[in-house]
């Protein structure tokens, strides 16, 4: 019952926020495009949050994900330019992407090995690697970004669902423009002459590639955490590391897997982020780890370990994204957004704590 | 049925009178109409199986819970406590099992924690006065303890003395001790009894909660037995014996406390040769036959748990060999040990046994997922079935296998851990204090479980600090002293005195 309540609360808040925003801004918020936009923005954070969830369940923490994101992007973009020249194309993108993701794997593996073999606290190790990864990202190009103008597929690519032919109409009275949909076409719909001309354009609609990647990762990670032995051991280690060890769990090896897995996800997220801005920024992902941890905690995971779910984390991630999106649509400044999100984090944990005390009292 | 104690003996006053106490948690009636009176300057034992309501009653006394009904009088004055500080202020002190001491502070600092004498300057602490007053207090009760010693360096027995001095510094007139001997060695137990007797002499009332009934017979003046939240008996201890108390506790006669053993030990299954380690194990050799239960006695710190830890691959062995079923094993981790058929039920259920917060079924299957055909992917339905099945075999009382393991009583948690090793198909099972802190009924079940495992041909090493249970269930008894195996005795041909002598007395 407790588990149900823990997920119900953030989920309820998410629905509440969506309903409120739909009522306030039906024409801009409640559109398929805006919905996809929110998902697209959530995908980078969401993918990393999946990894962070497994780490937090194991009673660990990874503060280095933001810097790792920058480093992966920088190495990936550097490889693209080194292979394909200043405006790389095709094959160099593939190699760069794979390499960027691989850097994430190495970084995560490194964190895991340091934590287990040197028996250091995850907080300390990843605090250190956070600084080191960021430093390397700056050093690589003297603090300058690497631009890869053609690298658009992961960030902007969509799986086409339908096309619309739209005409821009200028209202002569107040000089505003509105778009009028002339025709809706299936993806294979051919464009004919009636669809060209002054102010007429063809707009493509569909599911962003990054969202599809996100969904696939959610499905895989959700399955692993719930049904694999590794996932089970993750909970056991987080709940009681000593007990897990005494029950024959190879704690060190499993922790290294968990941190490496997170590194892999950060690598994937980094290449999506790079593609979205068509450049790798050494400043990418500063303070990102805090957003990620917030999403995981809002989703009901416990920093003490042993508790947390992928579903909860997705809800937490979406809650933050929808809130940001809604605030933007309502014209609330990003500064205020920070305050609101801060309060929600504290509120979520406080309510969770309260629910736990109540269930414990009932059990006593 | 209830005969009140103080009516028969009006020579001493009553320091604590709890009358008509009732308390429920949701639908569960934890206590109903409980009356509990403690005479001044006596030791009053409070006994009952786990879940009988002892802790709830004491938490009401300490101001942790508020009773639904009933009254509390201390030295004939009525009180209602809303929080623990109020109970402390009128002289009620609790000494819990885990002692509540700050490990990194000294004895004196602990004694005056939250109550420090102020130094010359404001906001400073007068350490000198603290140490002196602690020494004074210890001296006036003849306790032998160094006030400047850091708590983490002390033995459990010394920690207990420190906790008692802390209570005395707060002018306690009623001290509640919850299972104080559960982690003490025999000599430390004797010392604690001395301490308790001195408290009694100086007019302090001690409420003594223990599962060890022999202790109660030897120490207490009065006994109150709780069962299912009700007082079933309250009387002077001289009029009772252990079987009677047990009968009141369980509501039935435990005729055969230890199961009848008719297992004929078979071939040698386990052969340990010249085992040594850095953790003070020296040259330990023994063998155990299939179907044999061998006890291991010794004082706390004699190296009994360490032997188990080396065999189980937690501590590294520096020399020696471990042979199971004629095969020499190389073991570097618990995972290795488990895969070769060795089980180790650790002494600290909460710290090294259970993954609290997780489901019962998860806790049961964790050591044997690979063996159960779930090496990579877990089939929850099947896992549930397996857990329910083994749970029924061991009659574990749980709401369902998915219930969190925290919701089980201590005895059921212990049975769950035994179930874990049953599923792991262990051939050599080491049990370290498996009956610690569980109630009489559950103890009996654990004994018959051990017996059943032996009947199945497993080799069992049973580490225990309670000699009666060693004598009740084992075929042989090993005695450890200072990391060495100093005795290998046939249970039928030895006595508790001989075992204690070997364990405690240095041979020349």
HADDOCK unambig.tbl for C-alpha pairs under 7 A between the chains (distance, minus, plus):
assign (segid A and resid 227 and name CA) (segid B and resid 377 and name CA) 5.59 0.50 0.50
assign (segid A and resid 227 and name CA) (segid B and resid 378 and name CA) 4.96 0.50 0.50
assign (segid A and resid 227 and name CA) (segid B and resid 379 and name CA) 6.96 0.50 0.50
assign (segid A and resid 228 and name CA) (segid B and resid 376 and name CA) 5.57 0.50 0.50
assign (segid A and resid 228 and name CA) (segid B and resid 377 and name CA) 4.38 0.50 0.50
assign (segid A and resid 228 and name CA) (segid B and resid 378 and name CA) 5.57 0.50 0.50
assign (segid A and resid 229 and name CA) (segid B and resid 375 and name CA) 6.59 0.50 0.50
assign (segid A and resid 229 and name CA) (segid B and resid 376 and name CA) 5.27 0.50 0.50
assign (segid A and resid 229 and name CA) (segid B and resid 377 and name CA) 5.89 0.50 0.50
assign (segid A and resid 229 and name CA) (segid B and resid 378 and name CA) 6.31 0.50 0.50
assign (segid A and resid 236 and name CA) (segid B and resid 355 and name CA) 6.00 0.50 0.50
assign (segid A and resid 239 and name CA) (segid B and resid 355 and name CA) 5.34 0.50 0.50
assign (segid A and resid 239 and name CA) (segid B and resid 356 and name CA) 6.24 0.50 0.50
assign (segid A and resid 239 and name CA) (segid B and resid 357 and name CA) 6.87 0.50 0.50
assign (segid A and resid 240 and name CA) (segid B and resid 355 and name CA) 5.14 0.50 0.50
assign (segid A and resid 242 and name CA) (segid B and resid 351 and name CA) 6.79 0.50 0.50
assign (segid A and resid 242 and name CA) (segid B and resid 352 and name CA) 5.19 0.50 0.50
assign (segid A and resid 243 and name CA) (segid B and resid 351 and name CA) 6.51 0.50 0.50
assign (segid A and resid 243 and name CA) (segid B and resid 352 and name CA) 4.01 0.50 0.50
assign (segid A and resid 243 and name CA) (segid B and resid 353 and name CA) 4.79 0.50 0.50
assign (segid A and resid 243 and name CA) (segid B and resid 354 and name CA) 5.85 0.50 0.50
assign (segid A and resid 243 and name CA) (segid B and resid 355 and name CA) 6.27 0.50 0.50
assign (segid A and resid 245 and name CA) (segid B and resid 334 and name CA) 6.96 0.50 0.50
assign (segid A and resid 246 and name CA) (segid B and resid 334 and name CA) 5.93 0.50 0.50
assign (segid A and resid 246 and name CA) (segid B and resid 352 and name CA) 6.46 0.50 0.50
assign (segid A and resid 247 and name CA) (segid B and resid 334 and name CA) 6.94 0.50 0.50
assign (segid A and resid 247 and name CA) (segid B and resid 366 and name CA) 6.62 0.50 0.50
assign (segid A and resid 247 and name CA) (segid B and resid 367 and name CA) 5.02 0.50 0.50
assign (segid A and resid 248 and name CA) (segid B and resid 334 and name CA) 4.86 0.50 0.50
assign (segid A and resid 248 and name CA) (segid B and resid 335 and name CA) 3.83 0.50 0.50
assign (segid A and resid 248 and name CA) (segid B and resid 338 and name CA) 6.50 0.50 0.50
assign (segid A and resid 248 and name CA) (segid B and resid 367 and name CA) 5.86 0.50 0.50
assign (segid A and resid 249 and name CA) (segid B and resid 335 and name CA) 6.27 0.50 0.50
assign (segid A and resid 250 and name CA) (segid B and resid 335 and name CA) 6.80 0.50 0.50
assign (segid A and resid 362 and name CA) (segid B and resid 25 and name CA) 6.31 0.50 0.50
assign (segid A and resid 362 and name CA) (segid B and resid 26 and name CA) 6.11 0.50 0.50
assign (segid A and resid 363 and name CA) (segid B and resid 407 and name CA) 6.99 0.50 0.50
assign (segid A and resid 364 and name CA) (segid B and resid 25 and name CA) 6.82 0.50 0.50
